């Protein structure tokens, strides 16, 4: 007896669950700067991170006002939501650990076998102040219940978009899997990250304006207000979100012009503007509350750093060398970190009849990617990505991928499979190993994982702390994960419950 094929909605749900699980499995324990305001919001309903000064170089004090991070607060506000819900449980765990340490007399020990001196010092300081467990559980909650589900939702949306364009559930499913695991979405989802959140906001806003799933004969009215709200929130996450607002505002106007009269209203663009204004208003209110001026960014107040003398606190005219590095640097270049996206450089992929998207959408994607690369080449802090991996340019990933999907779909099947498997393995190795600062950058991750086998960042941290013996849990964890994924795709609870998913 053969099993009936899954409905498109059934595939989307299973993609979401699978990606959520895989993304959570690749949690990286880095306590990034955005975590500190999220903790302060959850604990004190405040952005003041004075209690964490000294833990991160991107935290700075403003005399008479408190201490803050040198970036926008959007990602921290997102991360604070699951942390608030998990806070009582985290507090109980922290209390028990501290009581046990006090009883055993081990409060001052650290024993973190990291090759990085600053990482060892961070763990020692955090443990001395009784914050190590709170940092670890807080970072995990924000990743597993904010970043991971949001990225998984973006994969489900990409599947929905591609199914509408390809008219094939099977093709769209496999292409969505490539988007999930062969692009920097996997790598950056491992921790709370504002750049990936900008990408998600941009993708969802673009899709709500575009609505490729509509019947061309009877198109629905785009969701202008929600698209504007998401565009504005991209700016709350990072000032690079200004590119999202500028490009999607123009696209919204073009999209409205092409719709039949029944699918548009006089206040459509006004709704987009109001939604955008709400997001930007949140950022202005934050800057006013924290710094006393709604119009000056956090970077205006931060202490001088290596690149602040260039341009306006690090934002200069576009630099050709930084543009080149953003694209192909072996440590953080977009096309080195995700070779699959190099297919977007294939010219016919942008022109009819090869491309999947319409003319206005292709122009929107090209302009968005071009402007974003220019923004990244002007942001001199992009030169510091040598120790964090691909980051600033991540918002172009979903847009480029729509072009890449059209190229992949037209490749011979054997070649498409070979490229898909190879680039997925490449991306997976980077997400596991993560160290791009020394040696050959991204290339080292493939070499190390191929030689030593799978490794998960959180397990590596536990091994360095001495809680787990090295190399003992990776394979069992991987096998259990595969069994759970298999169950997600093979079991049909909706059939057992008599529910039909159209």
N, C-alpha and C positions, 0 to 999 in steps of 0.2 A: 504494500500500500504506500503510495507516494504522498508526501506532505504537500498540501496546497501552498503555492507561493505566498509570501507575505504581502500585505497591502502596503502602499507607499507610506501610510501613516505608521504601520507596524514597523517598517524598516527605519523610519525616522526615530521612533521611540527607542528601538534597540541600538541604533547608532549613538543616541544620546547616552544611554546607560553604559554602553561599552566604553565610550570616550571618557565619561566621568570616572569610571573605574581605572582605566589606564592612566589618565592624567593624575589622579590621586596617588596612584602607585609610584609615580615618578616625582613625588614631592621632594623639593630641595630645602634643606634646613636653614639656608641663609636668612639672617635677620636683617632684611632690607630696610631702608629708611622709612618706607611707607607704613611699616608695621607699628612704629612708635606712636604716631598720632591715632592709629586705630585702637591701640591699647588705651591711650588716654581718653579717647572718646567713650570707649566701653566702660572704663573705670570711673571717670570724672565728668563726662560730657564736656570735654575741653580739648582743644588742640594743643594746649601747652604741654610740651614734653620735657620740662625742666628736670624731672626725676630721672630721665634717661641721658642727660648730657654726658658726653664722654664715651658713649657706646658706639657712636657712629659719627664720622667726620661731616656728614651732611646735616647734623643738628647744630643749631647756633642760638645764642641768647640775644634777645633784644632788651636792652636796659629798660626796666620799668614795665615791661609787658609780658615777659616770659621767654620761653624757648620754642623754636619751631623747626620744621624741615625746610630745606631750600628748594621746595617745589610745590606744585599745586596739590590740594588735598583730596581730589576725587577718588583715587585708588584707596586711600586710607578710609574714606567714608564707606566705600563698598566693603572693605575688609572688616570694618567695625560691626556690621550687621550680624554675621555669624558669630563673631566673638562675644557680642552682648548675650546671645542665646546660650553660648557655651560657658560663659564666665563663671556661673556658680559651680559647675563641675570642675573647671580648671582650678578655681580657688581651693576646692576641697583636696584635689590632688597635690597642689603646691604645699598646703598646710601639712598633709601627711608626710610628704617627702622631707620637709624641713624638720618635722618632729623626729623622724627616724634618723636624719643626719645628726641632729643635736644629741640624740641618745647614743649614737655610735661614734660621735666625735670626728665626723668626716666632712664638716661643713667647708673647711678651707682647702680641700684637695680638688684638683681639676683633672689631671691626667688625660689631656686631649692630644692624641698622637697625630696632629696635623703637620704637614710640611710648611705651613704658613705661620710665622711668628705672630702676626696680628690676630689670626684666628685663635691661636692658643691663649693669647692675652685676653681676648674677648670672653672666651669660655671661663677663664680663671676669674675675671672681674664679675661676670654674671653669676657665677656660683657663689662667690664670696658675698654677694648682695642678695642671694636667694632668688635670683630672677631667671636662672637658666631654664628651669622647667616651665615657667610661665612663658618665656620667649618661645620655647620649642612648641608647646601646645597651642599657643596663640598663632604662631606662624602656620602650624598644620591646619588648624580650624579655618583660617582665612584662605588657605590654598584649597583644601578639600571641599569646602562648602561655599566658596565664592568663585575663585578662579577656575577650578575644575568644572563645575556645572555650567558656568557662563561660556567657557570654551566649548564644552560639549554641546551646548545649545547652538553655538555658532556653526558647528559641524552639521547639526540637524537642519539648520537654515540653509547651509550650503547645499546639502542634499536636495532640499525642496527647490531651490533655485535651479540646480543642474537638472533635476528631473523635468522641470518645466521647459528647459531649453533643449534637452536631448530626447525627451519623450520616452525615456527608457529608465525604469526603476533600477534595473541591474547596473547599467552603465553609471547612473548617478550615484548609486550606492558605493561602487568601487572608487569613483572619483572623489567622493566625500571622505572615504577612508584615507586616500592619499593626502587630501587637504589636512586631515586630522593629524597624520603621523609622519608625513614627508615634508612638512613645512615647519617654520619656527614656532607655530602654535604649540606644539608639544614641548619644545624647549622652554619657552617663556611662561607656559602655564604652571611650571614647577614652583613658582613663588608669586606672591603678590606683586603685580607689575602694571604700572600705569600705561606703558606703551601698548601692551596687548589689549588693555581695556579701551584705549582709543580705537584700536582696530575693530573691536567688537561693536562699539558704538557706531563707527562709520559703516560697517557692513549692515547692521540692522537698520540704520537710517536709510541707507541706499536702497535696501530691499523694500522697505515700506513705501518709498517713493516710486520705485520701479514696478513692483508687483508683477513679476514675470509669470506667476501662476494664474493670472487672470485669463479668461477667454478674450482674445483680441477683439471679437465682435461685441462683447459687452464688458469692457474693462471697469473695474471698481474704482472708487475714488481713493487716491493715495492718502496715507495717514500723515498728513502734513504736520500736525501738532506733535505727535509722538516722534516723528523723524527730526523735527526741530529740537525737541527736548533731548534726544540722544546726541545730536550734533553739539548742543550746548554743553552737555555733560562731558563730551570729549575734551572741551576746553578746561572744564573743572579738573579733569585728570592730568592734562598737560597742555602747555601753550601751543604745542604742535597741532592740537585740535582746531586751531584757527583755520588750518588748511581744510579740514572737514567741513566747517561752517561755510567757508567761501565757495568751495566747489559744489557742495550739495545745495546751496542756495540757488546757484545758477542752474543746476540740474532740475531743481524743483520747478523753476520758472519754465524751462524748456519742456519738462514733462507735462505741466499743466496746459501748455499751448497745444500739445499734440493730442490731448484727450477730447473726446466728444463732449458737447455741452452738458449732457446728462451726468457726466462723471467729474464735473468741476463746479466750484462755487466761487463767488466774488472774494470771499475771505480766505481762500486757500493759502496764499503766500503770507497773509497776516497770521494765520495759525502757525505756520512754520517759524515766523519771526518771533511770535510770543513764546513758543516752545524753546527756541534758542535763547531768548532773553531770560527765561527762568534759570537756565543753566549758568549763563554768564552772570546773572544776578547773584547766584550762590557764591561764585568765585569772588565777585567784588565785595560781597558781605564778609566773606572769610578774610580777605586782605584788609578790609577796614577794621574788623574786630581784632585781628592779630597785630597789625602794623600801624594802624591809625590812618591809613590812606587807602581808599578802595582801588586806586588805579596803578599803583606801583607793585610789581611782582615781588615774591619772596626773595628772588635773586638780587634785588636792589639793596636788600638789607644784610645779606650774608657777608661774612668776613671775606676779604680778598683771597682768591684762590688762583690756581695756576693760569686759568684762561679768562678770568674776569677783566683783565686790562684790554682784551680784544673786543672791539666794538662796544656794544652796550651790555655790560656784565656777561660777556661770552657770546653774545649774538652779533656776528660780524657779517660782512658781505660773503656770499657763497665762495668757497675755496675749492679749486679743482682737485687738489690732492685729497681733501677730505671727502669729496664726492666719489672719487675713485676708491678710497678706502672703504667707504660705506657700501660700495658694490662688491668689491673683491678682496678686501683685506683677509688674510688667512686666519685671523683671529675673530673677526666680527662681520666680515663682508656678507651681504645678503645672499649672493649667488654662490659663495663658498659654503656658507652655513646650510643652504638649501639648494643644491644643484638643480632640483626639479624646476625651480622657478626660472632657471635659465632658458627654459622653453618659451618664456614670454618674449625673449629676444628674437624669436623666429618671426620675421615680418609678416608672412601670410596669415598668421594667427590673429592679426588685427584687422584684416580686411575681408569683406564679404566675397564669396560665400563660405570662407573657411572659418570665420569667427562664429561663436555661439550667440553673441549679443547683438543688439541693434546698433545703429550708427550713433545715436545720442549717448548710449551707454558706453560704447567703445571710446568715444571722445571724452566722456566724463572720467573713465578709468585712466586714460592716457594723461589727461591734465592733472588728475589727482596724484598719480604716481610721480609725474614730472615735478610738480610743485613740492611734493613731500621730500623728494630727493634734494631739491634745492634748499629746503628748510634744514634738512639734516646736514648739508654741506656748509650751511651758515652757522649752525650750532657747534661752537668750538668744543663743547664738552663731549661731543661725539668722539673726540680723540682719546677719551678715557675708557672707551668700550673694550680696550684690549684685555681687561680683566673681568668683563661681564658677559662677553659674547654679543651676538646680534641683538639689538634692542631698539635704538631710536627709529629705525626704518620699518619696524614690524607692522605699523598700520597699513602699509601698501600690500601686505601679503594676501589678504582675501580678494583684493581687487585684481592683482596680477594673476591670482589663481584662476579666476573666471576665464582669463585669456588662455592660461596654460591648459585648462580642462578641454578647451576646444582643440588645442594641438594634440593632446594625448589621445583624444577620441578618434582622431583621424590617422593615428599611427598604426602600422601593422600590429596585430594582436600580440605576437611574440615579442616585438620590440617594446610595446607598451608595458607588458608584464616585466620585462627585464629592467626597464627604467624605473618602474614603480617599486619593485623589490629592492633594487640597488639604492635608490634615494631614500626609501623608508628606513633601510638599515643604517644609512649614513646619518639621518636625522635622529634615529633611536640611539645610536652610539653617542652623539653629542649630548642628548638629553640625559644619558646615564653618567657619562664621565665629567662633562661640564667644564673642565679646566682648559682654558684656551690661552692663558697668559704666557706660558713658557713653551719652549719647544716649537713644534710646527703648528700650533694653534688647533684649529678644528681637526686637522689631519691626525693629531695625536689621539683624539677620542676613538677614531676608527681602529687605529693600531692597538691601543690599550685594550679595548673591549674585545677585539678579535683574538687577541693573545690571551687575555685573562678570563673572558666570559662575562655574562651579564652582571651588572652592579647597579644598585639603586641608591640614589644620593642619601636618602635617610638611613639606609642600612650601613652605608659607608661611614656616616657620622656615628652611629651606634658602635660600629667596630672600632673607630678611633677613640671612642670614650671608654672602651673596654667592656661594654655590656654584651657584646655578641662576638663570637669567634669568627674571624675573617673567612669568607667563602663558604659558610655553612647554610645560610638561609636563602640565598639568591635563587637557586633552582627550585626549591620547594615553593617559595612565594610565586615564582613565575608559573609553575604548574598549577597551583591553586587558582591563580588568576585566569589561566586558560580554561580551566574547568568551569569557572563561573561565567566567563564569556560564552563558552559553548552552551551552557544552560540558558543564558539570556536569549540566544538565537534559536535554540531547538525547542524550548518549552513555549507553549501557546496558551497562557492563562486566559486570554480573552476568549478563546474558543471554549475552554472549560466553563467559563462563567456565562457563556452565551452572548458575549458582546461582539458586535461587528465593528471592525475598524475600517472605514471606507478608504 
